[in-house]
Amino acid sequence: MHVRHDVAKRTKRPSDKRNIESATYVEAVAAWLALVPRETEFIVPAIERTIGKLKTEFTARTKIKFPPNALRNSFASYALTAEGKEGVGRLAIQMGNSEAIAKQFYIETLESRSGAAWFGLRPDSPANTISIAAA
């Protein structure tokens, strides 16, 4: 899975190329994407501006604000708890960071091995059922 320049976080490097190769991550995203009709080859057909507008609309309707880089940071933190500290080098490459940055911001931020549960969530999982009464 390739993260294209239009949706990747910008860096000062000449190339923002990112490839996500872990079967754990690819299988997780594939399970959820099966629910979404695709009109293009891209997983995220929108550009950053469109995503920003959608987040703003979501916040206006729900009063829930996305912290900056929330989805990216969640991916990184859960990835490290899924693979352990030995995966920090691979994560740094996938994130377009140095190992030092990956270690500084993502190691030991979540409960050990909670990433396996996060990447294990699937659309048909009972853990994803939300009670109408609770909502």
Secondary structure, 3 states (H helix, E strand, C coil): CEECCCCCCCCCCCCCCEECCCHHHHHHHHHHHCCCCCCCCCCCCCCHHHHHHHHHHHHHHHCCCCCCCHHHHHHHHHHHHHHCHHHHHHHHHHHCCCHHHHHHHHCCCCCCCHHHHHHHCCCCCHHHCCCCCCC
